[in-house]
Amino acid sequence: MPVPVAAAPSVARTPTPEAPAPPAPTRERAFNRFTARDYTYVRRELLRIVVLATAILILIFILSFFLP
């Protein structure tokens, strides 16, 4: 015959007071449909690409006169 197992006594818990939720941050609405983003790094990268491409083309042009 199985021996009955004593259950652990239930512990009554009182609800702990929670801190009030912080107010939701307000978002500023843009004047137009699209948000303004900072793409200044794109202009710098494109300028770098143009400078490198120009230098390579000039180098190829100059070397075409000296190499057979």
VENLINMO-V541761 format. One record per residue. RES is the residue in three letters. PHI is phi in radians with two decimals (999 if undefined). BURIAL is I if it has 16 or more other ideal C-beta (glycine too) atoms within 10 Angstrom, else O. Layout:
((RES;PHI;BURIAL) (RES;PHI;BURIAL))
//
This chain:
((MET;999;O) (PRO;-1.22;O) (VAL;-1.50;O) (PRO;-1.17;O) (VAL;-1.72;O) (ALA;-1.31;O) (ALA;-1.37;O) (ALA;-1.16;O) (PRO;-1.14;O) (SER;-1.32;O) (VAL;-1.87;O) (ALA;-1.38;O) (ARG;-1.95;O) (THR;-1.63;O) (PRO;-1.14;O) (THR;-1.47;O) (PRO;-1.23;O) (GLU;-1.67;O) (ALA;-1.20;O) (PRO;-1.12;O) (ALA;-1.17;O) (PRO;-1.19;O) (PRO;-1.12;O) (ALA;-1.17;O) (PRO;-1.19;O) (THR;-1.55;O) (ARG;-1.73;O) (GLU;-1.44;O) (ARG;-1.47;O) (ALA;-1.31;O) (PHE;-1.30;O) (ASN;-2.01;O) (ARG;-1.21;O) (PHE;-1.80;O) (THR;-1.45;O) (ALA;-1.34;O) (ARG;-2.13;O) (ASP;-1.67;O) (TYR;-2.00;O) (THR;-1.15;O) (TYR;-1.16;O) (VAL;-1.17;O) (ARG;-1.09;O) (ARG;-1.09;O) (GLU;-1.16;O) (LEU;-1.12;O) (LEU;-1.10;O) (ARG;-1.09;O) (ILE;-1.12;O) (VAL;-1.11;O) (VAL;-1.11;O) (LEU;-1.12;O) (ALA;-1.12;O) (THR;-1.11;O) (ALA;-1.10;O) (ILE;-1.17;O) (LEU;-1.12;O) (ILE;-1.12;O) (LEU;-1.09;O) (ILE;-1.11;O) (PHE;-1.09;O) (ILE;-1.15;O) (LEU;-1.16;O) (SER;-1.15;O) (PHE;-1.41;O) (PHE;-1.73;O) (LEU;-1.73;O) (PRO;-1.23;O))
//
